[in-house]
Amino acid sequence: MQPISLGTLEDLAKAHYGLAAHCLRCNRWHDFDIEELVARHGNRDIVLFKPRCTVCGERAEKQVRPPMPRFEGYPK
């Protein structure tokens, strides 16, 4: 098995990982569109990517999420 490197936004997109942010002040969650982030911010280092809440302006806590299978419905 090859190790997975998740150092940049582009690495997340290639590995099908997700990125979300949580604002502690507002208790608000936001799931980012990784492709849109790469288009907007390029291949930025995840550590240097510091999102802010669009409601209150506070820095949000990031959460990297592993790829999840799509729910195709319950088996018959």
C-alpha positions as a Markdown table, in Angstrom:
| # | Residue | x | y | z |
|---|---|---|---|---|
| 1 | Met | 0.0 | 0.0 | 0.0 |
| 2 | Gln | 1.2 | 3.5 | -0.8 |
| 3 | Pro | 1.0 | 6.1 | 1.9 |
| 4 | Ile | -1.5 | 8.9 | 1.5 |
| 5 | Ser | -0.2 | 12.5 | 1.6 |
| 6 | Leu | -2.8 | 15.1 | 2.7 |
| 7 | Gly | -0.7 | 18.2 | 3.0 |
| 8 | Thr | -2.4 | 20.4 | 0.5 |
| 9 | Leu | -5.9 | 21.1 | -0.8 |
| 10 | Glu | -5.1 | 19.4 | -4.0 |
| 11 | Asp | -4.0 | 16.3 | -2.1 |
| 12 | Leu | -7.4 | 16.2 | -0.4 |
| 13 | Ala | -9.1 | 16.4 | -3.8 |
| 14 | Lys | -7.0 | 13.7 | -5.4 |
| 15 | Ala | -7.6 | 11.3 | -2.4 |
| 16 | His | -11.4 | 12.1 | -2.4 |
| 17 | Tyr | -11.2 | 13.5 | 1.2 |
| 18 | Gly | -13.5 | 16.2 | 2.4 |
| 19 | Leu | -12.9 | 19.4 | 4.4 |
| 20 | Ala | -15.4 | 21.0 | 6.7 |
| 21 | Ala | -15.2 | 23.9 | 9.2 |
| 22 | His | -16.9 | 24.6 | 12.5 |
| 23 | Cys | -17.4 | 28.0 | 14.1 |
| 24 | Leu | -17.3 | 27.6 | 17.9 |
| 25 | Arg | -18.9 | 31.0 | 18.5 |
| 26 | Cys | -22.0 | 30.4 | 16.2 |
| 27 | Asn | -21.9 | 26.5 | 16.4 |
| 28 | Arg | -22.1 | 26.6 | 12.6 |
| 29 | Trp | -20.8 | 23.8 | 10.3 |
| 30 | His | -19.8 | 24.3 | 6.7 |
| 31 | Asp | -18.7 | 21.5 | 4.2 |
| 32 | Phe | -16.4 | 22.9 | 1.6 |
| 33 | Asp | -16.5 | 21.9 | -2.1 |
| 34 | Ile | -12.8 | 20.8 | -2.5 |
| 35 | Glu | -12.7 | 21.3 | -6.2 |
| 36 | Glu | -13.9 | 24.9 | -5.7 |
| 37 | Leu | -11.3 | 25.5 | -3.0 |
| 38 | Val | -8.5 | 24.2 | -5.3 |
| 39 | Ala | -9.8 | 26.5 | -8.1 |
| 40 | Arg | -9.9 | 29.5 | -5.8 |
| 41 | His | -6.8 | 28.9 | -3.6 |
| 42 | Gly | -4.6 | 26.7 | -5.7 |
| 43 | Asn | -2.5 | 24.1 | -4.1 |
| 44 | Arg | -2.4 | 25.8 | -0.7 |
| 45 | Asp | -1.1 | 24.0 | 2.3 |
| 46 | Ile | -3.9 | 22.8 | 4.6 |
| 47 | Val | -2.2 | 24.2 | 7.6 |
| 48 | Leu | -2.0 | 27.7 | 6.0 |
| 49 | Phe | -5.7 | 27.5 | 5.0 |
| 50 | Lys | -7.5 | 29.4 | 7.8 |
| 51 | Pro | -11.2 | 29.7 | 7.1 |
| 52 | Arg | -13.4 | 32.3 | 8.8 |
| 53 | Cys | -17.1 | 32.1 | 9.6 |
| 54 | Thr | -19.2 | 34.0 | 7.1 |
| 55 | Val | -21.7 | 34.9 | 9.8 |
| 56 | Cys | -19.6 | 36.2 | 12.7 |
| 57 | Gly | -16.0 | 36.4 | 11.2 |
| 58 | Glu | -14.3 | 34.2 | 13.8 |
| 59 | Arg | -11.7 | 31.7 | 12.7 |
| 60 | Ala | -13.3 | 28.3 | 12.2 |
| 61 | Glu | -11.8 | 24.9 | 13.2 |
| 62 | Lys | -11.0 | 22.7 | 10.2 |
| 63 | Gln | -12.0 | 19.0 | 10.0 |
| 64 | Val | -10.5 | 16.7 | 7.4 |
| 65 | Arg | -13.0 | 13.9 | 6.5 |
| 66 | Pro | -12.1 | 10.6 | 4.9 |
| 67 | Pro | -13.9 | 9.5 | 1.7 |
| 68 | Met | -17.3 | 8.0 | 2.5 |
| 69 | Pro | -19.3 | 5.6 | 0.3 |
| 70 | Arg | -22.4 | 7.0 | -1.3 |
| 71 | Phe | -25.7 | 5.7 | 0.2 |
| 72 | Glu | -27.4 | 3.8 | -2.7 |
| 73 | Gly | -30.5 | 2.9 | -0.7 |
| 74 | Tyr | -31.3 | -0.1 | 1.5 |
| 75 | Pro | -30.9 | -3.6 | 0.0 |
| 76 | Lys | -34.1 | -5.2 | -1.2 |
